């Protein structure tokens, strides 16, 4: 497999991690995260990364809400944002931005 192919594969796997977290499938997200890592990850590293990813989901949703017209009212997005933010803090309490 070429360097470009490996990079593409890691990129796709990283996006799949976010997709799985957005659907609250943390087991599959963990498996994909582990598979996409260039070196072995400890459990603490995995938890920290998953926390960062949940925070990223919140930021992404808020950014899209500010730049696009969405079909859902903002009040419908709050439960998802609350859940993702709570998971981000739970998984990575050291993240000062969560």
Residue pairs with C-beta under 8 A, 6 or more apart in sequence:
1 9
9 36
10 36
10 38
13 32
13 33
13 35
13 36
14 33
14 36
16 32
17 29
17 32
17 33
17 36
17 53
18 29
18 53
18 56
18 57
20 26
20 28
20 29
20 32
21 29
21 50
21 53
21 54
21 57
21 84
21 87
22 57
22 84
24 83
26 50
29 50
29 53
30 46
30 50
33 41
33 46
33 49
33 50
33 53
34 41
34 46
41 49
47 91
47 92
48 91
48 92
48 94
48 95
50 87
50 91
50 92
51 87
51 88
51 89
51 90
51 91
51 92
51 93
51 95
51 98
52 88
52 92
52 95
54 84
54 85
54 87
54 88
54 91
54 98
55 84
55 85
55 88
55 92
55 95
55 97
55 98
57 84
58 81
58 84
58 85
58 88
61 77
61 80
61 81
61 84
62 81
64 70
65 74
65 77
70 77
85 98
88 95
88 98
89 95
89 98
92 98
